[in-house]
Amino acid sequence: MNIDAIRGYCLSFPDSTEGLQWGDDLLFRIRGKIFASVPLDVAARSRITLKSTPEKVAELLEIEGIERAAYVGRYNWISLQRFHAEPWPELKELIRESYELDAAKAPKKTSARRPNKKPGRSRSKTTKRRK
């Protein structure tokens, strides 16, 4: 498995997007919420960072090559120090779980605004216009 395989899998989810942030981190998002981070720097300490549940984090931390993610570990994020810390089927499952955790909390899609209406300028029916 490699970055291209992970990228393809992450982008296969509905509403998922990718983008670079913090220099060389490839981030995958669901409606604006990050569900996976892959540093493109081969010298980086972690290879992929994912969100998980508290119960799953406790299990995963017992596996060699998996640790709490820097800065966000207290929010149940884990980092794999190498892609092969978990076999590909299990890594795909971890990515899917991370996506689903964020998809459940991500803002829902909003309907398109009417083109003639300016944001923040709504009036109630009882408001009278000044002359």
For each residue, the residues with C-beta under 8 A, 3 or more apart:
1: 5 6 83 84 88 91
2: 5 6 83
3: 6 7 26 38 40
4: 7 8
5: 1 2 8 9 88
6: 1 2 3 9 10 36 38 48 83 91 95
7: 3 4 10 11 18 26 28 38
8: 4 5 11 12
9: 5 6 12 92 95
10: 6 7 13 16 18 28 35 36 95 99
11: 7 8 16 17 18 28
12: 8 9 16
13: 10 16 30 96 99 103
14:
15: 30 31 103 106 109
16: 10 11 12 13 28 29 30 35 99
17: 11 28 29
18: 7 10 11 26 27 28 29
19: 26 27 29
20: 23 24 25 26 27 40
21: 25 27
22: 25
23: 20 41
24: 20 39 40 41
25: 20 21 22 37 38 39 40
26: 3 7 18 19 20 37 38 39 40
27: 18 19 20 21 34 36 37 38
28: 7 10 11 16 17 18 34 35 36 37 38 99
29: 16 17 18 19 32 33 34 35 102
30: 13 15 16 33 35 99 102 103 106
31: 15 103 106 107 108 109
32: 29 106 107
33: 29 30 102 103 105 106
34: 27 28 29 37 102
35: 10 16 28 29 30 50 51 95 98 99 101 102 103
36: 6 10 27 28 48 49 50 95 98 99
37: 25 26 27 28 34 48 49
38: 3 6 7 25 26 27 28 47 48 49
39: 24 25 26 44 46 47
40: 3 20 24 25 26
41: 23 24 44
42:
43:
44: 39 41 47
45: 70 79 81
46: 39 49 67 69 70 79 80 81
47: 38 39 44 79 80 81 82 83
48: 6 36 37 38 79 80 83 91 95
49: 36 37 38 46 69 72 77 78 79 80
50: 35 36 77 78 79 80 94 95 97 98
51: 35 75 76 77 97 98 101 102
52: 56 57 60 76 77 78 94 97 98 101
53: 56 57 76 97 101
54: 57 58 76
55: 58 59
56: 52 53 59 60 97
57: 52 53 54 60 61 68 76 78
58: 54 55 61 62
59: 55 56 62 63
60: 52 56 57 63 66 78 94
61: 57 58 66 67 68 78
62: 58 59
63: 59 60 66 85 86
64: 85
65: 80 81 82 84 85
66: 60 61 63 78 79 80 81 85 86
67: 46 61 73 78 79 81
68: 57 61 73 74 77 78 79
69: 46 49 72 73 77 78 79
70: 45 46 73 79
71:
72: 49 69 75 77
73: 67 68 69 70 76 77 78 79
74: 68
75: 51 72
76: 51 52 53 54 57 73
77: 49 50 51 52 68 69 72 73
78: 49 50 52 57 60 61 66 67 68 69 73
79: 45 46 47 48 49 50 66 67 68 69 70 73
80: 46 47 48 49 50 65 66 83 85 86 91
81: 45 46 47 65 66 67 85
82: 47 65 85
83: 1 2 6 47 48 80 91
84: 1 65 87
85: 63 64 65 66 80 81 82
86: 63 66 80 90 91 94
87: 84 90 91
88: 1 5 91 92
89: 92 93
90: 86 87 93 94
91: 1 6 48 80 83 86 87 88 94 95
92: 9 88 89 95 96
93: 89 90 96 97
94: 50 52 60 86 90 91 97 98
95: 6 9 10 35 36 48 50 91 92 98 99
96: 13 92 93 99 100
97: 50 51 52 53 56 93 94 100 101
98: 35 36 50 51 52 94 95 101 102
99: 10 13 16 28 30 35 36 95 96 102 103
100: 96 97 103 104
101: 35 51 52 53 97 98 104 105
102: 29 30 33 34 35 51 98 99 105 106
103: 13 15 30 31 33 35 99 100 106
104: 100 101
105: 33 101 102
106: 15 30 31 32 33 102 103
107: 31 32 110
108: 31
109: 15 31
110: 107
111:
112:
113: 117 119
114: 117
115:
116:
117: 113 114 121 122
118: 121
119: 113
120:
121: 117 118
122: 117
123: 127
124: 127
125:
126:
127: 123 124
128:
129:
130:
131:
